[in-house]
């Protein structure tokens, strides 16, 4: 059973910290991930995780935490301290045999994340959104989710987004979490469980009426399968250079 306690979270107006979730097994991406972690898969002259680092830096986020699991040593060896990318990277480590989940992975990293709200990004997405205005407006103990219209592979969605408010009505959900959000550390420390998903955090924030959302803009693609890589590369080739981010 998951037990939650009330926590506190400081303001996020000067947010410079983010966590990139990069511990997953990449099962749907096989055989490409048989000897390479999904975040290091090359796309358009870079890698998935380097693209995410670049987008965070463009948005003023330069203090990064990355959780490592499956073939994590390859990611750490490739990125190092982050100095080559103009950022600072710290790492947390999870056993590939018992990954902590998207929520548990964040909880495991709280000592590095501090008490202020932070940006959370999945390493297996490609995005070019501007986060600055939303970051500046983020209040304490608030969750902000960027969402997409439900894709074909997830028709039931994750939640309902209307007038920037996120609700969970368990029917006719019109939105799917994009993998980009702003979260308050206290939501994670409030969970007694060690292994859990972000859905636990989102549900609690919705219960407290502190969960807001925005539709993604710019280029966005979930990159979970070889077919999705092919689709993304075709889209990038057809996109004007100034729109690539």
VOPAGU-2260 file (C-alpha; in pm, 1 decimal, decimal comma):
REM VOPAGU-2260
SITE   aa  ch    i         X         Y         Z
SITE  UNK   A    0       0,0       0,0       0,0
SITE  UNK   A    1     122,0     350,7     -81,7
SITE  UNK   A    2     105,7     595,9     205,6
SITE  UNK   A    3     154,3     969,1     153,9
SITE  UNK   A    4     235,0    1242,9     400,7
SITE  UNK   A    5     199,8    1617,2     351,3
SITE  UNK   A    6     526,1    1782,3     251,8
SITE  UNK   A    7     649,1    2125,7     153,6
SITE  UNK   A    8     814,0    2255,3    -158,3
SITE  UNK   A    9     984,8    2587,6    -216,7
SITE  UNK   A   10     913,4    2820,2    -509,2
SITE  UNK   A   11    1040,7    2735,1    -856,1
SITE  UNK   A   12    1087,5    3076,5   -1018,7
SITE  UNK   A   13    1465,7    3031,1   -1055,6
SITE  UNK   A   14    1445,8    2668,5   -1161,7
SITE  UNK   A   15    1777,6    2543,1   -1300,4
SITE  UNK   A   16    1758,8    2173,9   -1211,5
SITE  UNK   A   17    1617,9    1877,1   -1400,2
SITE  UNK   A   18    1615,0    1501,0   -1384,7
SITE  UNK   A   19    1635,0    1280,7   -1692,6
SITE  UNK   A   20    1486,8     933,0   -1657,8
SITE  UNK   A   21    1729,6     700,4   -1835,8
SITE  UNK   A   22    1725,6     371,2   -1644,9
SITE  UNK   A   23    1481,9     170,3   -1856,8
SITE  UNK   A   24    1549,0    -158,8   -2032,4
SITE  UNK   A   25    1446,1     -39,1   -2378,8
SITE  UNK   A   26    1266,3    -366,4   -2444,6
SITE  UNK   A   27    1044,6    -234,0   -2725,3
SITE  UNK   A   28    1351,1     -92,2   -2900,8
SITE  UNK   A   29    1525,9    -426,8   -2942,8
SITE  UNK   A   30    1738,9    -533,7   -3122,7
SITE  UNK   A   31    1883,0    -179,7   -3121,1
SITE  UNK   A   32    1915,0    -188,6   -2742,5
SITE  UNK   A   33    2075,2    -531,4   -2715,1
SITE  UNK   A   34    2414,7    -369,0   -2658,8
SITE  UNK   A   35    2327,2       0,2   -2639,9
SITE  UNK   A   36    2102,3     178,8   -2387,9
SITE  UNK   A   37    1809,1     352,8   -2553,6
SITE  UNK   A   38    1920,7     705,6   -2451,1
SITE  UNK   A   39    2238,5     661,5   -2659,3
SITE  UNK   A   40    2062,3     560,1   -2980,1
SITE  UNK   A   41    2176,9     797,5   -3256,8
SITE  UNK   A   42    1920,1    1018,1   -3426,9
SITE  UNK   A   43    1986,9    1304,9   -3668,5
SITE  UNK   A   44    2354,4    1335,4   -3581,5
SITE  UNK   A   45    2310,8    1324,4   -3205,1
SITE  UNK   A   46    2172,5    1086,4   -2942,5
SITE  UNK   A   47    1836,2    1090,2   -2768,0
SITE  UNK   A   48    1983,4    1192,0   -2434,6
SITE  UNK   A   49    2208,0    1460,1   -2584,4
SITE  UNK   A   50    1905,5    1611,7   -2755,2
SITE  UNK   A   51    1726,3    1622,8   -2420,2
SITE  UNK   A   52    2028,0    1783,3   -2255,1
SITE  UNK   A   53    2040,9    2044,4   -2531,4
SITE  UNK   A   54    1672,3    2128,3   -2495,0
SITE  UNK   A   55    1704,5    2162,8   -2119,0
SITE  UNK   A   56    2004,4    2392,1   -2159,6
SITE  UNK   A   57    1814,4    2604,9   -2412,6
SITE  UNK   A   58    1549,2    2644,7   -2142,8
SITE  UNK   A   59    1805,0    2754,9   -1882,5
SITE  UNK   A   60    1830,6    2417,7   -1706,5
SITE  UNK   A   61    2196,2    2326,2   -1654,5
SITE  UNK   A   62    2209,2    2125,4   -1329,1
SITE  UNK   A   63    2107,1    1771,7   -1422,4
SITE  UNK   A   64    2049,8    1442,5   -1245,3
SITE  UNK   A   65    2032,5    1125,5   -1455,5
SITE  UNK   A   66    1923,8     789,8   -1318,3
SITE  UNK   A   67    2106,9     490,6   -1460,8
SITE  UNK   A   68    2002,8     128,1   -1484,0
SITE  UNK   A   69    2031,9     -90,2   -1793,3
SITE  UNK   A   70    2381,1     -40,0   -1944,6
SITE  UNK   A   71    2403,5     275,6   -1738,6
SITE  UNK   A   72    2782,9     267,3   -1731,2
SITE  UNK   A   73    2780,7     339,8   -2104,0
SITE  UNK   A   74    2573,0     654,3   -2051,9
SITE  UNK   A   75    2796,3     779,4   -1770,6
SITE  UNK   A   76    3111,1     707,4   -1971,4
SITE  UNK   A   77    2968,2     887,8   -2274,5
SITE  UNK   A   78    2841,8    1200,3   -2097,9
SITE  UNK   A   79    3083,9    1225,2   -1806,7
SITE  UNK   A   80    3035,9    1535,0   -1594,1
SITE  UNK   A   81    2844,3    1711,9   -1870,4
SITE  UNK   A   82    3111,0    1977,7   -1916,8
SITE  UNK   A   83    3133,0    1911,3   -2291,5
SITE  UNK   A   84    2764,8    2008,1   -2313,6
SITE  UNK   A   85    2786,7    2310,0   -2084,5
SITE  UNK   A   86    2592,7    2144,1   -1803,1
SITE  UNK   A   87    2663,3    1969,2   -1473,6
SITE  UNK   A   88    2555,0    1605,4   -1447,8
SITE  UNK   A   89    2520,0    1390,3   -1138,1
SITE  UNK   A   90    2407,7    1028,2   -1148,6
SITE  UNK   A   91    2204,2     785,6    -944,2
SITE  UNK   A   92    2220,8     411,0    -986,5
SITE  UNK   A   93    1954,2     140,7    -997,5
SITE  UNK   A   94    1980,4    -233,0   -1046,6
SITE  UNK   A   95    1858,4    -336,9   -1393,7
SITE  UNK   A   96    1705,4    -639,8   -1221,1
SITE  UNK   A   97    1492,4    -420,8    -993,3
SITE  UNK   A   98    1432,2     -79,3   -1142,6
SITE  UNK   A   99    1254,2     165,4    -914,5
SITE  UNK   A  100     996,3     295,7   -1161,0
SITE  UNK   A  101     957,8     652,8   -1279,6
SITE  UNK   A  102     845,6     773,4    -938,1
SITE  UNK   A  103    1079,6     559,2    -732,4
SITE  UNK   A  104    1372,8     666,6    -947,2
SITE  UNK   A  105    1303,5    1029,2    -861,4
SITE  UNK   A  106    1261,8     950,1    -492,2
SITE  UNK   A  107    1600,2     775,7    -499,0
SITE  UNK   A  108    1753,9    1098,1    -635,3
SITE  UNK   A  109    1597,3    1347,7    -393,8
SITE  UNK   A  110    1923,3    1412,9    -209,7
SITE  UNK   A  111    2061,6    1553,4    -535,7
SITE  UNK   A  112    1747,0    1735,7    -646,2
SITE  UNK   A  113    1697,8    1953,0    -338,4
SITE  UNK   A  114    1367,4    2103,4    -224,4
SITE  UNK   A  115    1273,2    2330,1    -515,6
SITE  UNK   A  116    1051,9    2223,7    -807,6
SITE  UNK   A  117    1243,7    2067,3   -1094,9
SITE  UNK   A  118    1186,4    1968,8   -1456,5
SITE  UNK   A  119    1147,8    1597,1   -1522,2
SITE  UNK   A  120    1213,5    1456,5   -1869,3
SITE  UNK   A  121    1202,9    1104,9   -2009,6
SITE  UNK   A  122    1516,0    1022,7   -2208,7
SITE  UNK   A  123    1319,0     856,9   -2489,1
SITE  UNK   A  124    1137,9    1158,3   -2631,3
SITE  UNK   A  125    1225,5    1427,4   -2885,6
SITE  UNK   A  126    1090,0    1774,1   -2809,4
SITE  UNK   A  127    1154,5    2142,1   -2884,0
SITE  UNK   A  128     916,2    2320,4   -2646,1
SITE  UNK   A  129     987,0    2645,6   -2465,6
SITE  UNK   A  130     934,3    2595,8   -2092,4
SITE  UNK   A  131    1040,3    2937,7   -1963,7
SITE  UNK   A  132     704,1    3106,7   -1910,3
SITE  UNK   A  133     559,0    2804,1   -1732,9
SITE  UNK   A  134     868,4    2764,5   -1515,5
SITE  UNK   A  135     845,7    3128,2   -1408,3
SITE  UNK   A  136     480,1    3086,9   -1310,4
SITE  UNK   A  137     519,7    2759,2   -1121,0
SITE  UNK   A  138     407,4    2778,4    -759,4
SITE  UNK   A  139     514,7    2569,1    -463,6
SITE  UNK   A  140     358,2    2222,6    -427,7
SITE  UNK   A  141     242,0    2227,5    -789,2
SITE  UNK   A  142     266,3    1970,3   -1068,1
SITE  UNK   A  143     276,4    2079,8   -1431,6
SITE  UNK   A  144     237,0    1826,8   -1712,4
SITE  UNK   A  145     287,7    1870,6   -2085,1
SITE  UNK   A  146      51,2    1649,4   -2278,9
SITE  UNK   A  147     -20,8    1523,2   -2628,2
SITE  UNK   A  148    -345,4    1415,9   -2785,8
SITE  UNK   A  149    -383,0    1041,6   -2735,2
SITE  UNK   A  150    -168,9     855,4   -2991,0
SITE  UNK   A  151    -280,6     537,3   -3163,3
SITE  UNK   A  152     -75,6     322,5   -2926,6
SITE  UNK   A  153    -235,9     479,1   -2615,9
SITE  UNK   A  154    -593,7     562,7   -2712,5
SITE  UNK   A  155    -729,8     564,2   -2356,3
SITE  UNK   A  156    -492,1     839,5   -2247,9
SITE  UNK   A  157    -363,0     921,1   -1900,9
SITE  UNK   A  158    -582,1    1211,0   -1787,4
SITE  UNK   A  159    -817,3    1484,5   -1903,5
SITE  UNK   A  160    -676,1    1828,1   -1981,8
SITE  UNK   A  161    -918,9    2118,6   -2008,6
SITE  UNK   A  162    -854,3    2488,2   -1946,1
SITE  UNK   A  163    -506,0    2393,3   -1820,2
SITE  UNK   A  164    -652,0    2181,4   -1541,6
SITE  UNK   A  165    -570,0    1810,5   -1513,3
SITE  UNK   A  166    -840,1    1573,6   -1389,8
SITE  UNK   A  167    -875,7    1197,9   -1359,2
SITE  UNK   A  168   -1231,6    1098,9   -1440,1
SITE  UNK   A  169   -1147,8     743,1   -1553,4
SITE  UNK   A  170   -1343,0     791,8   -1875,7
SITE  UNK   A  171   -1280,8     974,0   -2201,0
SITE  UNK   A  172    -931,2    1088,5   -2109,4
SITE  UNK   A  173    -817,6    1318,6   -2390,0
SITE  UNK   A  174    -450,8    1358,7   -2298,2
SITE  UNK   A  175    -135,3    1148,5   -2272,7
SITE  UNK   A  176     161,9    1255,1   -2061,1
SITE  UNK   A  177     444,0    1362,5   -2291,8
SITE  UNK   A  178     728,3    1276,0   -2056,9
SITE  UNK   A  179     800,2    1641,5   -1973,4
SITE  UNK   A  180     677,0    1793,5   -1649,4
SITE  UNK   A  181     754,3    2003,5   -1345,6
SITE  UNK   A  182     735,2    1830,9   -1009,6
SITE  UNK   A  183     776,9    1917,0    -643,4
SITE  UNK   A  184    1020,9    1691,2    -452,0
SITE  UNK   A  185     795,0    1671,0    -148,1
SITE  UNK   A  186     538,5    1470,8    -345,1
SITE  UNK   A  187     796,8    1195,2    -386,4
SITE  UNK   A  188     925,9    1200,6     -29,8
SITE  UNK   A  189     564,9    1173,1      86,8
SITE  UNK   A  190     537,7     825,4     -69,5
SITE  UNK   A  191     639,5     542,5     162,2
SITE  UNK   A  192     690,9     291,1    -119,8
SITE  UNK   A  193    1032,0     238,7    -279,0
SITE  UNK   A  194     913,4     128,6    -624,1
SITE  UNK   A  195     629,8     325,5    -786,4
SITE  UNK   A  196     535,0     518,7   -1097,6
SITE  UNK   A  197     465,0     883,7   -1169,1
SITE  UNK   A  198      94,1     802,6   -1177,9
SITE  UNK   A  199     100,9     797,2    -796,0
SITE  UNK   A  200     235,5    1153,0    -788,1
SITE  UNK   A  201      -4,8    1278,1   -1052,5
SITE  UNK   A  202    -303,1    1125,1    -872,9
SITE  UNK   A  203    -206,7    1290,5    -543,7
SITE  UNK   A  204    -154,6    1626,9    -710,8
SITE  UNK   A  205    -492,3    1601,2    -883,5
SITE  UNK   A  206    -650,1    1515,7    -546,9
SITE  UNK   A  207    -498,2    1834,0    -402,6
SITE  UNK   A  208    -614,5    2032,5    -708,4
SITE  UNK   A  209    -254,7    2136,7    -778,7
SITE  UNK   A  210    -202,2    1962,6   -1113,4
SITE  UNK   A  211    -208,0    2180,1   -1424,3
SITE  UNK   A  212    -124,1    2101,7   -1784,1
SITE  UNK   A  213     -28,9    2236,7   -2124,4
SITE  UNK   A  214     -45,4    2090,6   -2472,3
SITE  UNK   A  215     294,2    2033,0   -2630,7
SITE  UNK   A  216     404,2    2261,3   -2910,7
SITE  UNK   A  217     699,3    2256,3   -3146,1
SITE  UNK   A  218     832,8    1917,0   -3251,3
SITE  UNK   A  219     739,3    1626,6   -3028,0
SITE  UNK   A  220     777,2    1252,5   -3076,8
SITE  UNK   A  221     779,9     957,3   -2841,3
SITE  UNK   A  222    1072,6     736,6   -2944,8
SITE  UNK   A  223    1004,1     390,8   -2807,6
SITE  UNK   A  224    1039,0     159,4   -3107,6
SITE  UNK   A  225    1256,8     133,7   -3421,1
SITE  UNK   A  226     952,3     233,6   -3626,6
SITE  UNK   A  227     915,9     553,4   -3424,3
SITE  UNK   A  228    1281,7     635,7   -3491,1
SITE  UNK   A  229    1218,1     604,0   -3863,9
SITE  UNK   A  230     909,7     826,8   -3840,6
SITE  UNK   A  231    1099,7    1088,9   -3639,8
SITE  UNK   A  232    1393,5    1098,3   -3880,5
SITE  UNK   A  233    1157,0    1148,9   -4174,6
SITE  UNK   A  234     985,0    1432,3   -3989,7
SITE  UNK   A  235    1313,9    1599,9   -3901,2
SITE  UNK   A  236    1432,8    1579,7   -4262,3
SITE  UNK   A  237    1115,8    1757,4   -4373,1
SITE  UNK   A  238    1136,1    2027,1   -4103,8
SITE  UNK   A  239    1300,1    2366,3   -4176,0
SITE  UNK   A  240    1629,7    2411,0   -3991,7
SITE  UNK   A  241    1506,0    2704,7   -3782,7
SITE  UNK   A  242    1227,9    2489,1   -3636,0
SITE  UNK   A  243    1453,6    2206,6   -3517,9
SITE  UNK   A  244    1538,4    2372,1   -3183,4
